[in-house]
Amino acid sequence: MVEKEKVQMRKRNMKLFPIYKTLSWDYIFFYTTNFLFLTQCKHIHPADVVLIDSFYALFGIIMQVPATFVIEYLGRKRSMIFANFLNCIYMLVVMFSTNLFNLITAELLSSLAFGIKESVDPALLNESIPPSRYKSKIFAKISQKGTSSYYMINAITTILAGFFYDINPYIPITLSFIITLLVTIISTGFIDPQNENKKHKIQEFNQLKDLKDSFKFILKSERLKALILFSAISGGVISLMATYEVSLLEDFNMPAKYLCMIFAILGIMSGIAAKRQESFHERYKNKSLSALLGVIGGTVLGAGICGIIAKQYSVFMLCIIITYMIRYSYQAMYYPLTERYLRNFSNEKIDTKIFTARNFLKSVLSAVIGIIGSFLLEKINISYCMLIIGVSTIILTILMNQYMKTRVGLKPQEYSKEELQFDELANK
């Protein structure tokens, strides 16, 4: 790719990415009502809904290798289009599902789609930003802009979804399908940063050695191992809470439209909080991630305690919502910060592999946490489930803080040469 084409590619991709991420970061018009749709329309038990999420995580483990080959074989742009197309099919399968097997099959499609997207989306952005000492900040700023806008759009559509659900439960999921189809069309507007001429596709499988060497580097890197482990633990807890939080409020027989209004407000707060990730990073430095996970664990514990008390004193329902507000505000900063730290000291040779390794371990732990969460919900009340998960998260935060202290957030000169071997600036 000549210099003029590179400049055009960077301008196009950096301008389009926030719009793309706003609509594609996760399903719009879907969450909150999806739990009600499955339990009320499809008559799936709440514990089975959590179990379905665990299947998503389990498939995520299996799909990481195919996802990596899809990216290497098709390239960044075409992989992105393919992943979004899979999400369209996922919506249709959920919409017309008749049993638990159909829904589990849908999770297989979704896990492959997001296995590709969670690796290729940040990698495409990373490769579209010119090398400089400010690349990390530029990456975080562009990513945060898309994340913040997603929360705002999702807040508005969540309110609408609640009202539409009361009219017809199929309206929100239909709108979600339309948005996903739109995202697929938008993804065709990117320019692939690598733009390689791959005439002999069969030769792509010779890249097995390259993949093996890349993962060997990741396994040797103390910094990446710590970051990936942290991201996997926190991602698993956040994934479980997406179902638990709705289940806790539904346990108090809250109508769909009020549920959606609450989560819309939480979305707005998340959008505002996401813009504060840079100042949060500057304040807490290498303790930023531990602080985030600690607060998330504390709010989960608080919600569980409030849920128990609210059975006797309904005023504590307000306290549950307050804990949600705090968690969503801090959770909003988790995503751009983890992606920012993971892509530090990386280039196009290693970035997709780093995100793939993160996604693999995240899927493993999400499956384990989800199965535990499903088992707990089958046996005890949701409030006690959240209490147990909250305490466990706080304990894990303390352990992770000790492990990460000497491995993450150091100055570049404090890392070994091996850690910096893929750093664009160090190797110029």
Buried (B, 14 or more C-beta within 10 A) or exposed (E): EEEEEBEEBBEBBBEBBBBBBBBBBBBBBBBBBBBBBBBBBBEBBBBBBBBBBBBBBBBBBBBBEEBBBBBBBBBBBBBBBBBBBBBBBBBBBBBEBEEBEEBBBBBBBBBBBBBBBBBBBBBBBBBBBEEEEEBBBBBBBBBBBBBBBBBBBBBBBBBBBBBBBBEEBBBBBBBBBEBBBBBBEBBEEBBBBBEEEEEEEEEEEEBEEEBEEBBEBBEEBBBBBBBBBBBBBBBBBBBBBBBBBBBBBBBEEBEBBEBBBBBBBBBBBBBBBBBBBBEBBEEBEBBBBBBBBBBBBBBBBBBBBBBBBBEEEEEBBEBBBBBBBBBBBBBBBBBBBBBBBBBBBBBBEBBBBBBBBBBBBBBBBBBBBBBBBBBBBBEEBBBBBBBBBBBBBBEBBEEBBEBBEEBBBEEEEEBEEEBBBBBBEEEE
